[in-house]
Amino acid sequence: MHGRQTLDPYSVLGISREATPLQVARAHRRLAKQHHPDLHEGAHQAADRMRRINEAWVILSHPVRRAEYDRAFPSAGTPAGGHWGASRAPIQPVAPSSTRTWASWRATAADTRAAPRTVRQPGEVPIPRTRRPSRPDPPPSTFRDSGWAAVLAAAVMILLLLTAIAVGRLTL
């Protein structure tokens, strides 16, 4: 191509190699709006930028052409291929706001023993430790709530069943 360096469509559109077709289309549309020659004074430079954006779009918009490009240039669109190399500053870690670690914030055994204690007077109602409401008192237990009521009901049902069988045999 006229002795030009090979175009990296991923870096032109500013997307990663794993970008979906929707992300490719959105990046192309955003850059086309931003660099269209009709919107800029330097028409020659803007036309060159727009041509590169359209070439990248032609390659990445079609699945077959994109697959062929990915096979031909396996490192394109990755940090190793230089996609984000010079255009982005390296990330520097932020200095911690405090030099104390989480372990130094813990109370020692001596601090725990020295902490003020609440002394309760005899007969004083203890303060609940949670915001959860206390459980209501259970209702008084009756015969129907016991297991004996179920046993008695089963025995009555068996007697009725046996009586029905006996009466049925006598009438035959």
N, C-alpha and C positions, 0 to 999 in steps of 0.2 A: 504494500500500500504506500507508494511514493516514498519509500525509505523511512516511513514513520514507525515509531515504537508501537508495539502491539497494544491495542485498546483493551483495558480491563473493564468490562461493563459493570462489574460489581462496584468498583471504586468510583466509576463515573456517576452511577446512580446512588452511591452511598449506602448500599445495603450489604448484608452478609450473604454468604453462599447458600445458607439454609432458608432464605427468604421465600415466602409463598408467592404465587402469581399475583395475588391481591396486593401484597406489599410491593412487588415490582411495579405494578400499575400505579399505585399511589405515589411511589417515589418518582416515576417518570412524569406524572401529571404535575406534581409539585415543582420539579425542576423545569419543566416546560413553561409553566406560568412564570417562574422566576427569571429565566434566561431567554425568553422569546425575543428575537431581534427587533420586533416592532415596538417593544417597550423600552429599548435602550438606545443611547446616542451612538455608541461605538458599534455600528451595525456589523462590521467585518468580524470583530472579536466575538460579538454575541452570536453571529451566524455560525462561527466555528464551534463555540460551546454547544449550541443547539444541535449541530450536526453530530457531535460526539454523543450527546444525550440520545438522539434518535438512533444512532448506530447501536448503542448499548440496548436500547429498547427493542430493536429488531432482533438482536441475539437472544435476549432474555425473555421476550414475550412468547416465543414459540417453543414448546417443550422439546422438539427434536433438535432445533438449533442450540438450545441451551444445553442439552445433554452432550452434543458434539463438542461444544466449547469446553464443558467441564471435563470431558475425556482428554481433550487436547492440552488444557492448562489445569492440571489437578490442584495447584496451589493458589489459583486465582480466587479472590474473595475471602481469603483467610488471613489472619494476622501474619502467618509465615510468608505469604505471598506478597506482603507489603500493602495490603488493603487499607489498614489503618496506621501504617508505619509512621510516615512523616507528618501527617496531618493532625495527629492527636498527641498531646503532651502525655508523658507517662504519669500514672496515678501515684501520688505521694501519700503515704499514710499520715493521718492527722495525729498530732501530738496529743497524748491523753490529757484530759482536763484536771486530773488529780493523779498523784503518784501513789496513792494508797490502793492496795488491791482489795478484792472482796474479802479475803481472809482476814485482813487487819481490821475490818469493821465488826467482826464477830466479837461477842463479849467473852471474856475469859471466865474461868470458874470463880476467881476472886471478885470480879465485877458482879457476877450473878449473886454471890453470897452477900455482897455489900449493898445490893439493891434494896430500896425500902419495901418493907412488907406491910400488908394490911392486917392489922390485928382485929379480930372479931371478938365482940363481947359475948358472953354466954347468953344463949337464947336469941341472938340476932339472926335474921334470915340471911343466908348467903346470897351474894349478888350473882345473878346468872352470868355465865361467861360468854354466852352466844346471844344473838338477837332472835334466835328461833323461839317461837312461843312455846310455853310448856304444854305438855301433852294433857289432854282432858282426862279426867278420871274415867276408867272403863265402867260401863253400866253394870248393875248388879247381875250376877249369874243366876239363871233360872233353870228349871228342869229341862226345858226345851233346848237350851244351849249345851246341855251335857251330852255325852255319847250314849247314855242309857236311853234317852228318848229315841234315838235312831234304832237301837236294838229292839225296843218295845214296838216301834212302828213296823219293823221288818217282821217280827214275830206275828203281829196281827195280820199282816199281808199274807204270810205263809198259811196261817190258819184259814183265812178266807179262800185262798186258792185251793187248799186241800178240801174244804167244805164244798166248793163248787165242783170239784172233780168227783167227790163222793156222791153228791146229789145227781150229777150228770150220769153216773153209772147206774144209779138206782132207777132212773127213769127209762133206761134203755131196755 
